Amino acid sequence: MFQRIWAIMQKEFIQTLRDRRTLLIQLGLPIAQLFIFGYAIRMNVEHVPMAVADQSLDAARQDVVRAKIANIETALVRFRIDCGRYPDEAEGLRVLITAPANLGDTWQGPYLKQPELVDPWGNPYVYVEQGTVNPDGFDLLSYGADGKAGGAGGDADIYNRKR
């Protein structure tokens, strides 16, 4: 079996060497392609288009924070409707989850679940009874990725919208 295959290979090789057109096709075209593609594929990094993908997801997390702040605002309004007042700073946002002792039967919660009081960076939301951004109401904010007041970009503070 292998002798037959070897014999066919020898015959084809001899035929290729006799016929100049076949030899040109088998050897010349691959060499021409090497030159053409070699010229086209330069290894110069300056001509390679490049993009940088931002995988920090800060913009998406900021959108989540805004949506969660809106949910907490709604819960605070429901608390005010039920109890007749907003929570004070000593009670904080915990009052939306567990009933304070001084309210009795007026508290109709829980208004939120515990995980909703933590921003995507793992920091608790901050409740300020007398707001600075909202002077006629309360401020609700996240300190952003750095967990500290102030900052820019992904570290910027995110407040509830003005009322």
Long-range contacts (C-beta under 8 A, 24 or more apart in sequence): 56-154, 58-145, 58-153, 58-154, 61-119, 61-120, 61-121, 61-145, 61-154, 62-144, 62-154, 62-156, 62-158, 64-120, 65-119, 65-120, 65-142, 65-158, 66-158, 68-116, 68-119, 68-125, 69-125, 69-140, 69-141, 69-142, 69-158, 69-159, 69-160, 70-160, 71-112, 71-116, 72-96, 72-112, 72-116, 72-117, 72-125, 72-140, 73-140, 73-160, 75-111, 75-112, 76-111, 76-138, 76-140, 78-108, 78-111, 79-107, 79-109, 79-111, 82-106, 82-107, 82-108, 82-109, 83-107, 86-129, 86-137, 86-138, 87-127, 87-129, 88-129, 89-127, 89-128, 89-129, 92-127, 93-117, 93-124, 93-125, 93-127, 121-145, 121-147, 123-147, 133-159, 133-160, 133-162, 134-159, 134-160, 134-162, 134-163, 136-163, 137-163
